[in-house]
Amino acid sequence: MHALTYERRRLTGVRSTWLVLLAVLVVDAGIALLTVRQPALADPVRVLTAGVPLLPLPIAALGAGAVGALSYGHEVRYPTLRPLLLPARRRFRLLCAKLVVVGVFSALLGALTLALDAAVFAAVLHRGVPLAPALGGYLALVVAGGLTGLLAAGLLRSASAGLLLLLTVPVLAEPAVSALRSRRLVGSGPALARWHALFPVDSRHAWLYGAFSGLHSGVPLSTAGLLALVLAPVVLLLAVYLLVLPRRRGV
């Protein structure tokens, strides 16, 4: 509880958190407004997620990754806790607190962008926004972006390096998709249809993941493949960090 209280106060007490939040909301709403004014692009899911084809991840995921990376960047730059974190168990508790706080912040950031873009959609088109399963996949991407930025920065001890790794991960998705398909994880059936609706990777929704994500095959992945693409970076970075944690004397 002390670690959670500290991390909550650190997250809300630094100026960078609020600057990133404000920047994400302003840019997200601006992209949604530009998108909804173009009839050819005014797909409700595209408006609500403010998809930009030239970015590897949604704006909210990049903002969540930046906040996550700064979470460990602040500890490295201002090592006031270093004398208190010599026992590995205390560093593990701090890691758990950061994962919880950054995960909650990322989920709230994704929900705020959806609510703001829904208001833009309703104000311009004067009609309600239909809900779509793909919005759940969007929230999962935002949370995964925040946790990936956090773990990458903690592993590399640099906020900028953590954010750079976050931008690199989607580019590596294409070989991951090819590997999964080569292992015959592509399938069909009712379960696959439900997961494909949650994480669409066909040509119609490929923009949601960015032009460089590699998810443009037009072939829906299996349940295992879809889960692996979203969770693999987080799980892999967490496993590596837990191996490194006992050998370090600081965060």
C-alpha positions in Angstrom: 0.0 0.0 0.0 2.9 2.4 0.6 4.2 1.7 -2.9 0.8 2.3 -4.4 0.3 5.5 -2.5 3.8 6.7 -3.5 3.2 5.9 -7.2 -0.2 7.5 -7.3 1.2 10.7 -5.7 4.2 10.6 -8.1 1.9 10.1 -11.2 -0.5 12.9 -10.2 2.2 15.2 -8.8 4.4 15.6 -11.8 3.6 18.1 -14.6 4.5 15.7 -17.4 1.5 13.5 -16.7 -1.0 16.3 -17.2 0.8 17.7 -20.2 0.7 14.3 -21.9 -2.9 13.8 -21.0 -3.8 17.2 -22.4 -1.8 16.7 -25.5 -3.4 13.3 -26.2 -6.9 14.6 -25.7 -6.4 17.7 -27.9 -4.7 15.8 -30.7 -7.2 12.9 -30.5 -10.2 15.2 -30.7 -8.6 17.1 -33.6 -8.0 13.9 -35.6 -11.6 12.7 -34.9 -13.0 16.1 -36.1 -11.0 15.9 -39.3 -12.0 12.3 -39.8 -15.7 12.7 -39.2 -15.8 15.6 -41.7 -14.7 13.3 -44.5 -17.6 11.0 -45.5 -15.3 8.4 -47.1 -13.4 8.0 -43.8 -16.2 8.6 -41.3 -16.4 5.0 -40.1 -17.6 5.2 -36.4 -14.8 3.0 -35.1 -12.2 5.0 -37.0 -13.6 8.3 -35.6 -13.7 7.0 -32.0 -10.2 5.7 -32.1 -8.8 8.6 -34.0 -6.7 6.3 -36.2 -3.8 7.8 -38.1 -2.5 5.5 -40.8 1.1 6.9 -40.5 1.5 6.0 -36.8 2.3 2.5 -35.6 -0.2 2.8 -32.6 -3.2 5.0 -31.7 -2.5 8.4 -30.2 -3.8 7.2 -26.8 -1.5 4.2 -26.8 1.5 6.4 -27.6 0.5 8.8 -24.8 0.0 5.9 -22.3 3.4 4.6 -23.3 5.0 8.0 -22.7 3.5 8.2 -19.2 4.7 4.6 -18.5 8.2 5.3 -19.8 8.4 8.5 -17.7 7.3 6.5 -14.6 10.7 4.8 -14.5 12.5 7.7 -16.1 11.8 9.8 -13.1 13.2 7.2 -10.7 16.4 7.0 -12.7 16.8 10.8 -13.2 15.9 11.6 -9.5 17.2 8.6 -7.5 15.8 9.7 -4.2 14.5 6.2 -3.4 17.7 4.3 -4.2 18.8 3.9 -0.6 15.4 2.5 0.3 15.3 0.0 -2.6 18.4 -2.1 -1.9 16.2 -5.2 -0.9 14.8 -6.9 -4.1 11.4 -7.3 -2.5 11.0 -3.5 -2.2 11.8 -3.1 -5.9 9.4 -5.8 -6.8 6.7 -4.0 -4.8 7.5 -0.8 -6.6 7.2 -2.6 -9.9 3.8 -4.0 -9.0 2.6 -0.6 -7.9 3.8 1.0 -11.2 2.1 -1.7 -13.2 -1.2 -1.2 -11.4 -1.2 2.6 -11.5 0.0 2.9 -15.1 -2.5 0.2 -16.2 -5.4 2.0 -14.6 -4.2 5.4 -16.0 -3.9 3.8 -19.5 -7.4 2.4 -19.3 -8.9 5.7 -18.1 -7.0 7.5 -20.9 -8.4 5.2 -23.5 -11.9 5.6 -22.1 -11.5 9.4 -22.1 -10.5 9.5 -25.7 -13.4 7.3 -26.7 -15.8 9.5 -24.8 -14.4 12.7 -26.3 -14.4 11.3 -29.8 -17.9 10.1 -29.4 -18.9 13.6 -28.4 -17.2 15.0 -31.6 -19.0 12.3 -33.7 -22.4 13.1 -32.2 -21.9 16.9 -32.4 -20.9 16.8 -36.1 -23.3 14.1 -37.5 -26.1 14.7 -35.0 -26.6 11.0 -34.3 -25.5 8.5 -31.7 -22.4 6.4 -31.9 -22.9 2.6 -32.5 -20.8 0.5 -30.2 -18.4 -2.0 -31.8 -16.4 -4.9 -30.4 -13.2 -3.4 -31.9 -13.3 -0.7 -29.3 -12.4 -3.3 -26.7 -9.4 -4.2 -28.8 -8.5 -0.5 -28.9 -8.6 -0.2 -25.1 -6.4 -3.3 -24.8 -3.9 -1.7 -27.2 -3.8 1.4 -25.0 -3.2 -0.5 -21.8 -0.6 -2.7 -23.5 1.1 0.5 -24.8 1.3 1.9 -21.3 2.7 -1.2 -19.8 5.2 -1.8 -22.6 6.6 1.8 -22.2 6.8 1.2 -18.4 8.7 -2.1 -18.6 10.9 -1.0 -21.5 12.0 2.1 -19.7 12.6 0.1 -16.5 14.7 -2.5 -18.3 16.7 0.0 -20.3 16.8 2.7 -17.5 15.8 5.4 -20.0 12.4 6.9 -20.7 13.4 7.8 -24.3 14.7 4.3 -25.0 11.5 2.9 -23.6 9.4 5.0 -25.8 11.6 4.1 -28.8 11.1 0.4 -28.1 7.4 1.0 -27.9 7.4 2.5 -31.4 9.5 -0.4 -32.6 7.4 -3.3 -31.3 4.5 -2.8 -33.8 7.0 -2.8 -36.7 8.0 -6.3 -35.6 4.4 -7.5 -35.7 4.6 -8.6 -39.3 7.2 -11.3 -38.8 5.3 -12.4 -35.7 2.2 -12.7 -37.8 4.1 -14.8 -40.3 5.5 -17.0 -37.7 2.1 -17.6 -36.1 0.6 -18.4 -39.4 3.4 -20.8 -40.3 2.6 -22.7 -37.1 -1.0 -23.1 -38.2 -2.5 -20.8 -35.7 -4.8 -19.4 -38.3 -8.2 -20.9 -38.1 -11.9 -20.4 -38.5 -15.1 -20.9 -36.5 -17.5 -19.1 -34.2 -14.8 -18.4 -31.5 -12.4 -17.0 -34.2 -15.2 -14.7 -35.5 -15.8 -13.3 -32.0 -12.1 -12.6 -31.4 -11.7 -11.2 -34.9 -14.4 -8.7 -34.2 -12.6 -7.6 -31.1 -9.1 -7.3 -32.7 -9.8 -6.8 -36.4 -6.8 -7.2 -38.7 -8.4 -7.2 -42.1 -7.9 -4.6 -44.7 -10.9 -2.5 -43.6 -9.6 -2.0 -40.0 -5.8 -2.3 -40.6 -5.5 1.5 -40.1 -6.4 1.0 -36.4 -2.9 -0.5 -35.8 -1.0 1.8 -38.1 0.6 1.5 -41.5 3.8 0.0 -40.1 2.2 -2.6 -37.9 2.2 -5.4 -40.5 -1.4 -6.3 -39.7 -2.6 -5.9 -43.3 -2.8 -9.5 -44.3 -6.6 -9.6 -44.7 -6.5 -13.0 -43.0 -8.0 -13.1 -39.5 -5.7 -14.6 -36.9 -6.7 -17.3 -34.4 -7.5 -16.5 -30.8 -4.0 -17.5 -29.7 -2.4 -15.3 -32.4 -4.5 -12.3 -31.5 -3.8 -12.6 -27.8 -0.1 -13.2 -28.5 0.2 -10.0 -30.5 -1.2 -7.8 -27.8 0.2 -9.5 -24.7 3.6 -10.9 -26.0 5.5 -7.6 -25.6 4.2 -7.0 -22.1 4.8 -10.6 -21.0 8.3 -10.8 -22.6 9.5 -7.5 -21.1 8.1 -8.4 -17.7 9.9 -11.8 -17.7 13.2 -10.2 -18.7 12.8 -7.5 -16.1 12.1 -10.0 -13.3 15.3 -11.8 -14.3 17.3 -8.6 -14.1 15.7 -7.2 -11.0 17.6 -9.2 -8.3 20.9 -8.4 -10.0 20.4 -4.6 -9.8 21.0 -2.4 -6.8 18.5 0.2 -8.0 15.3 0.5 -10.0 
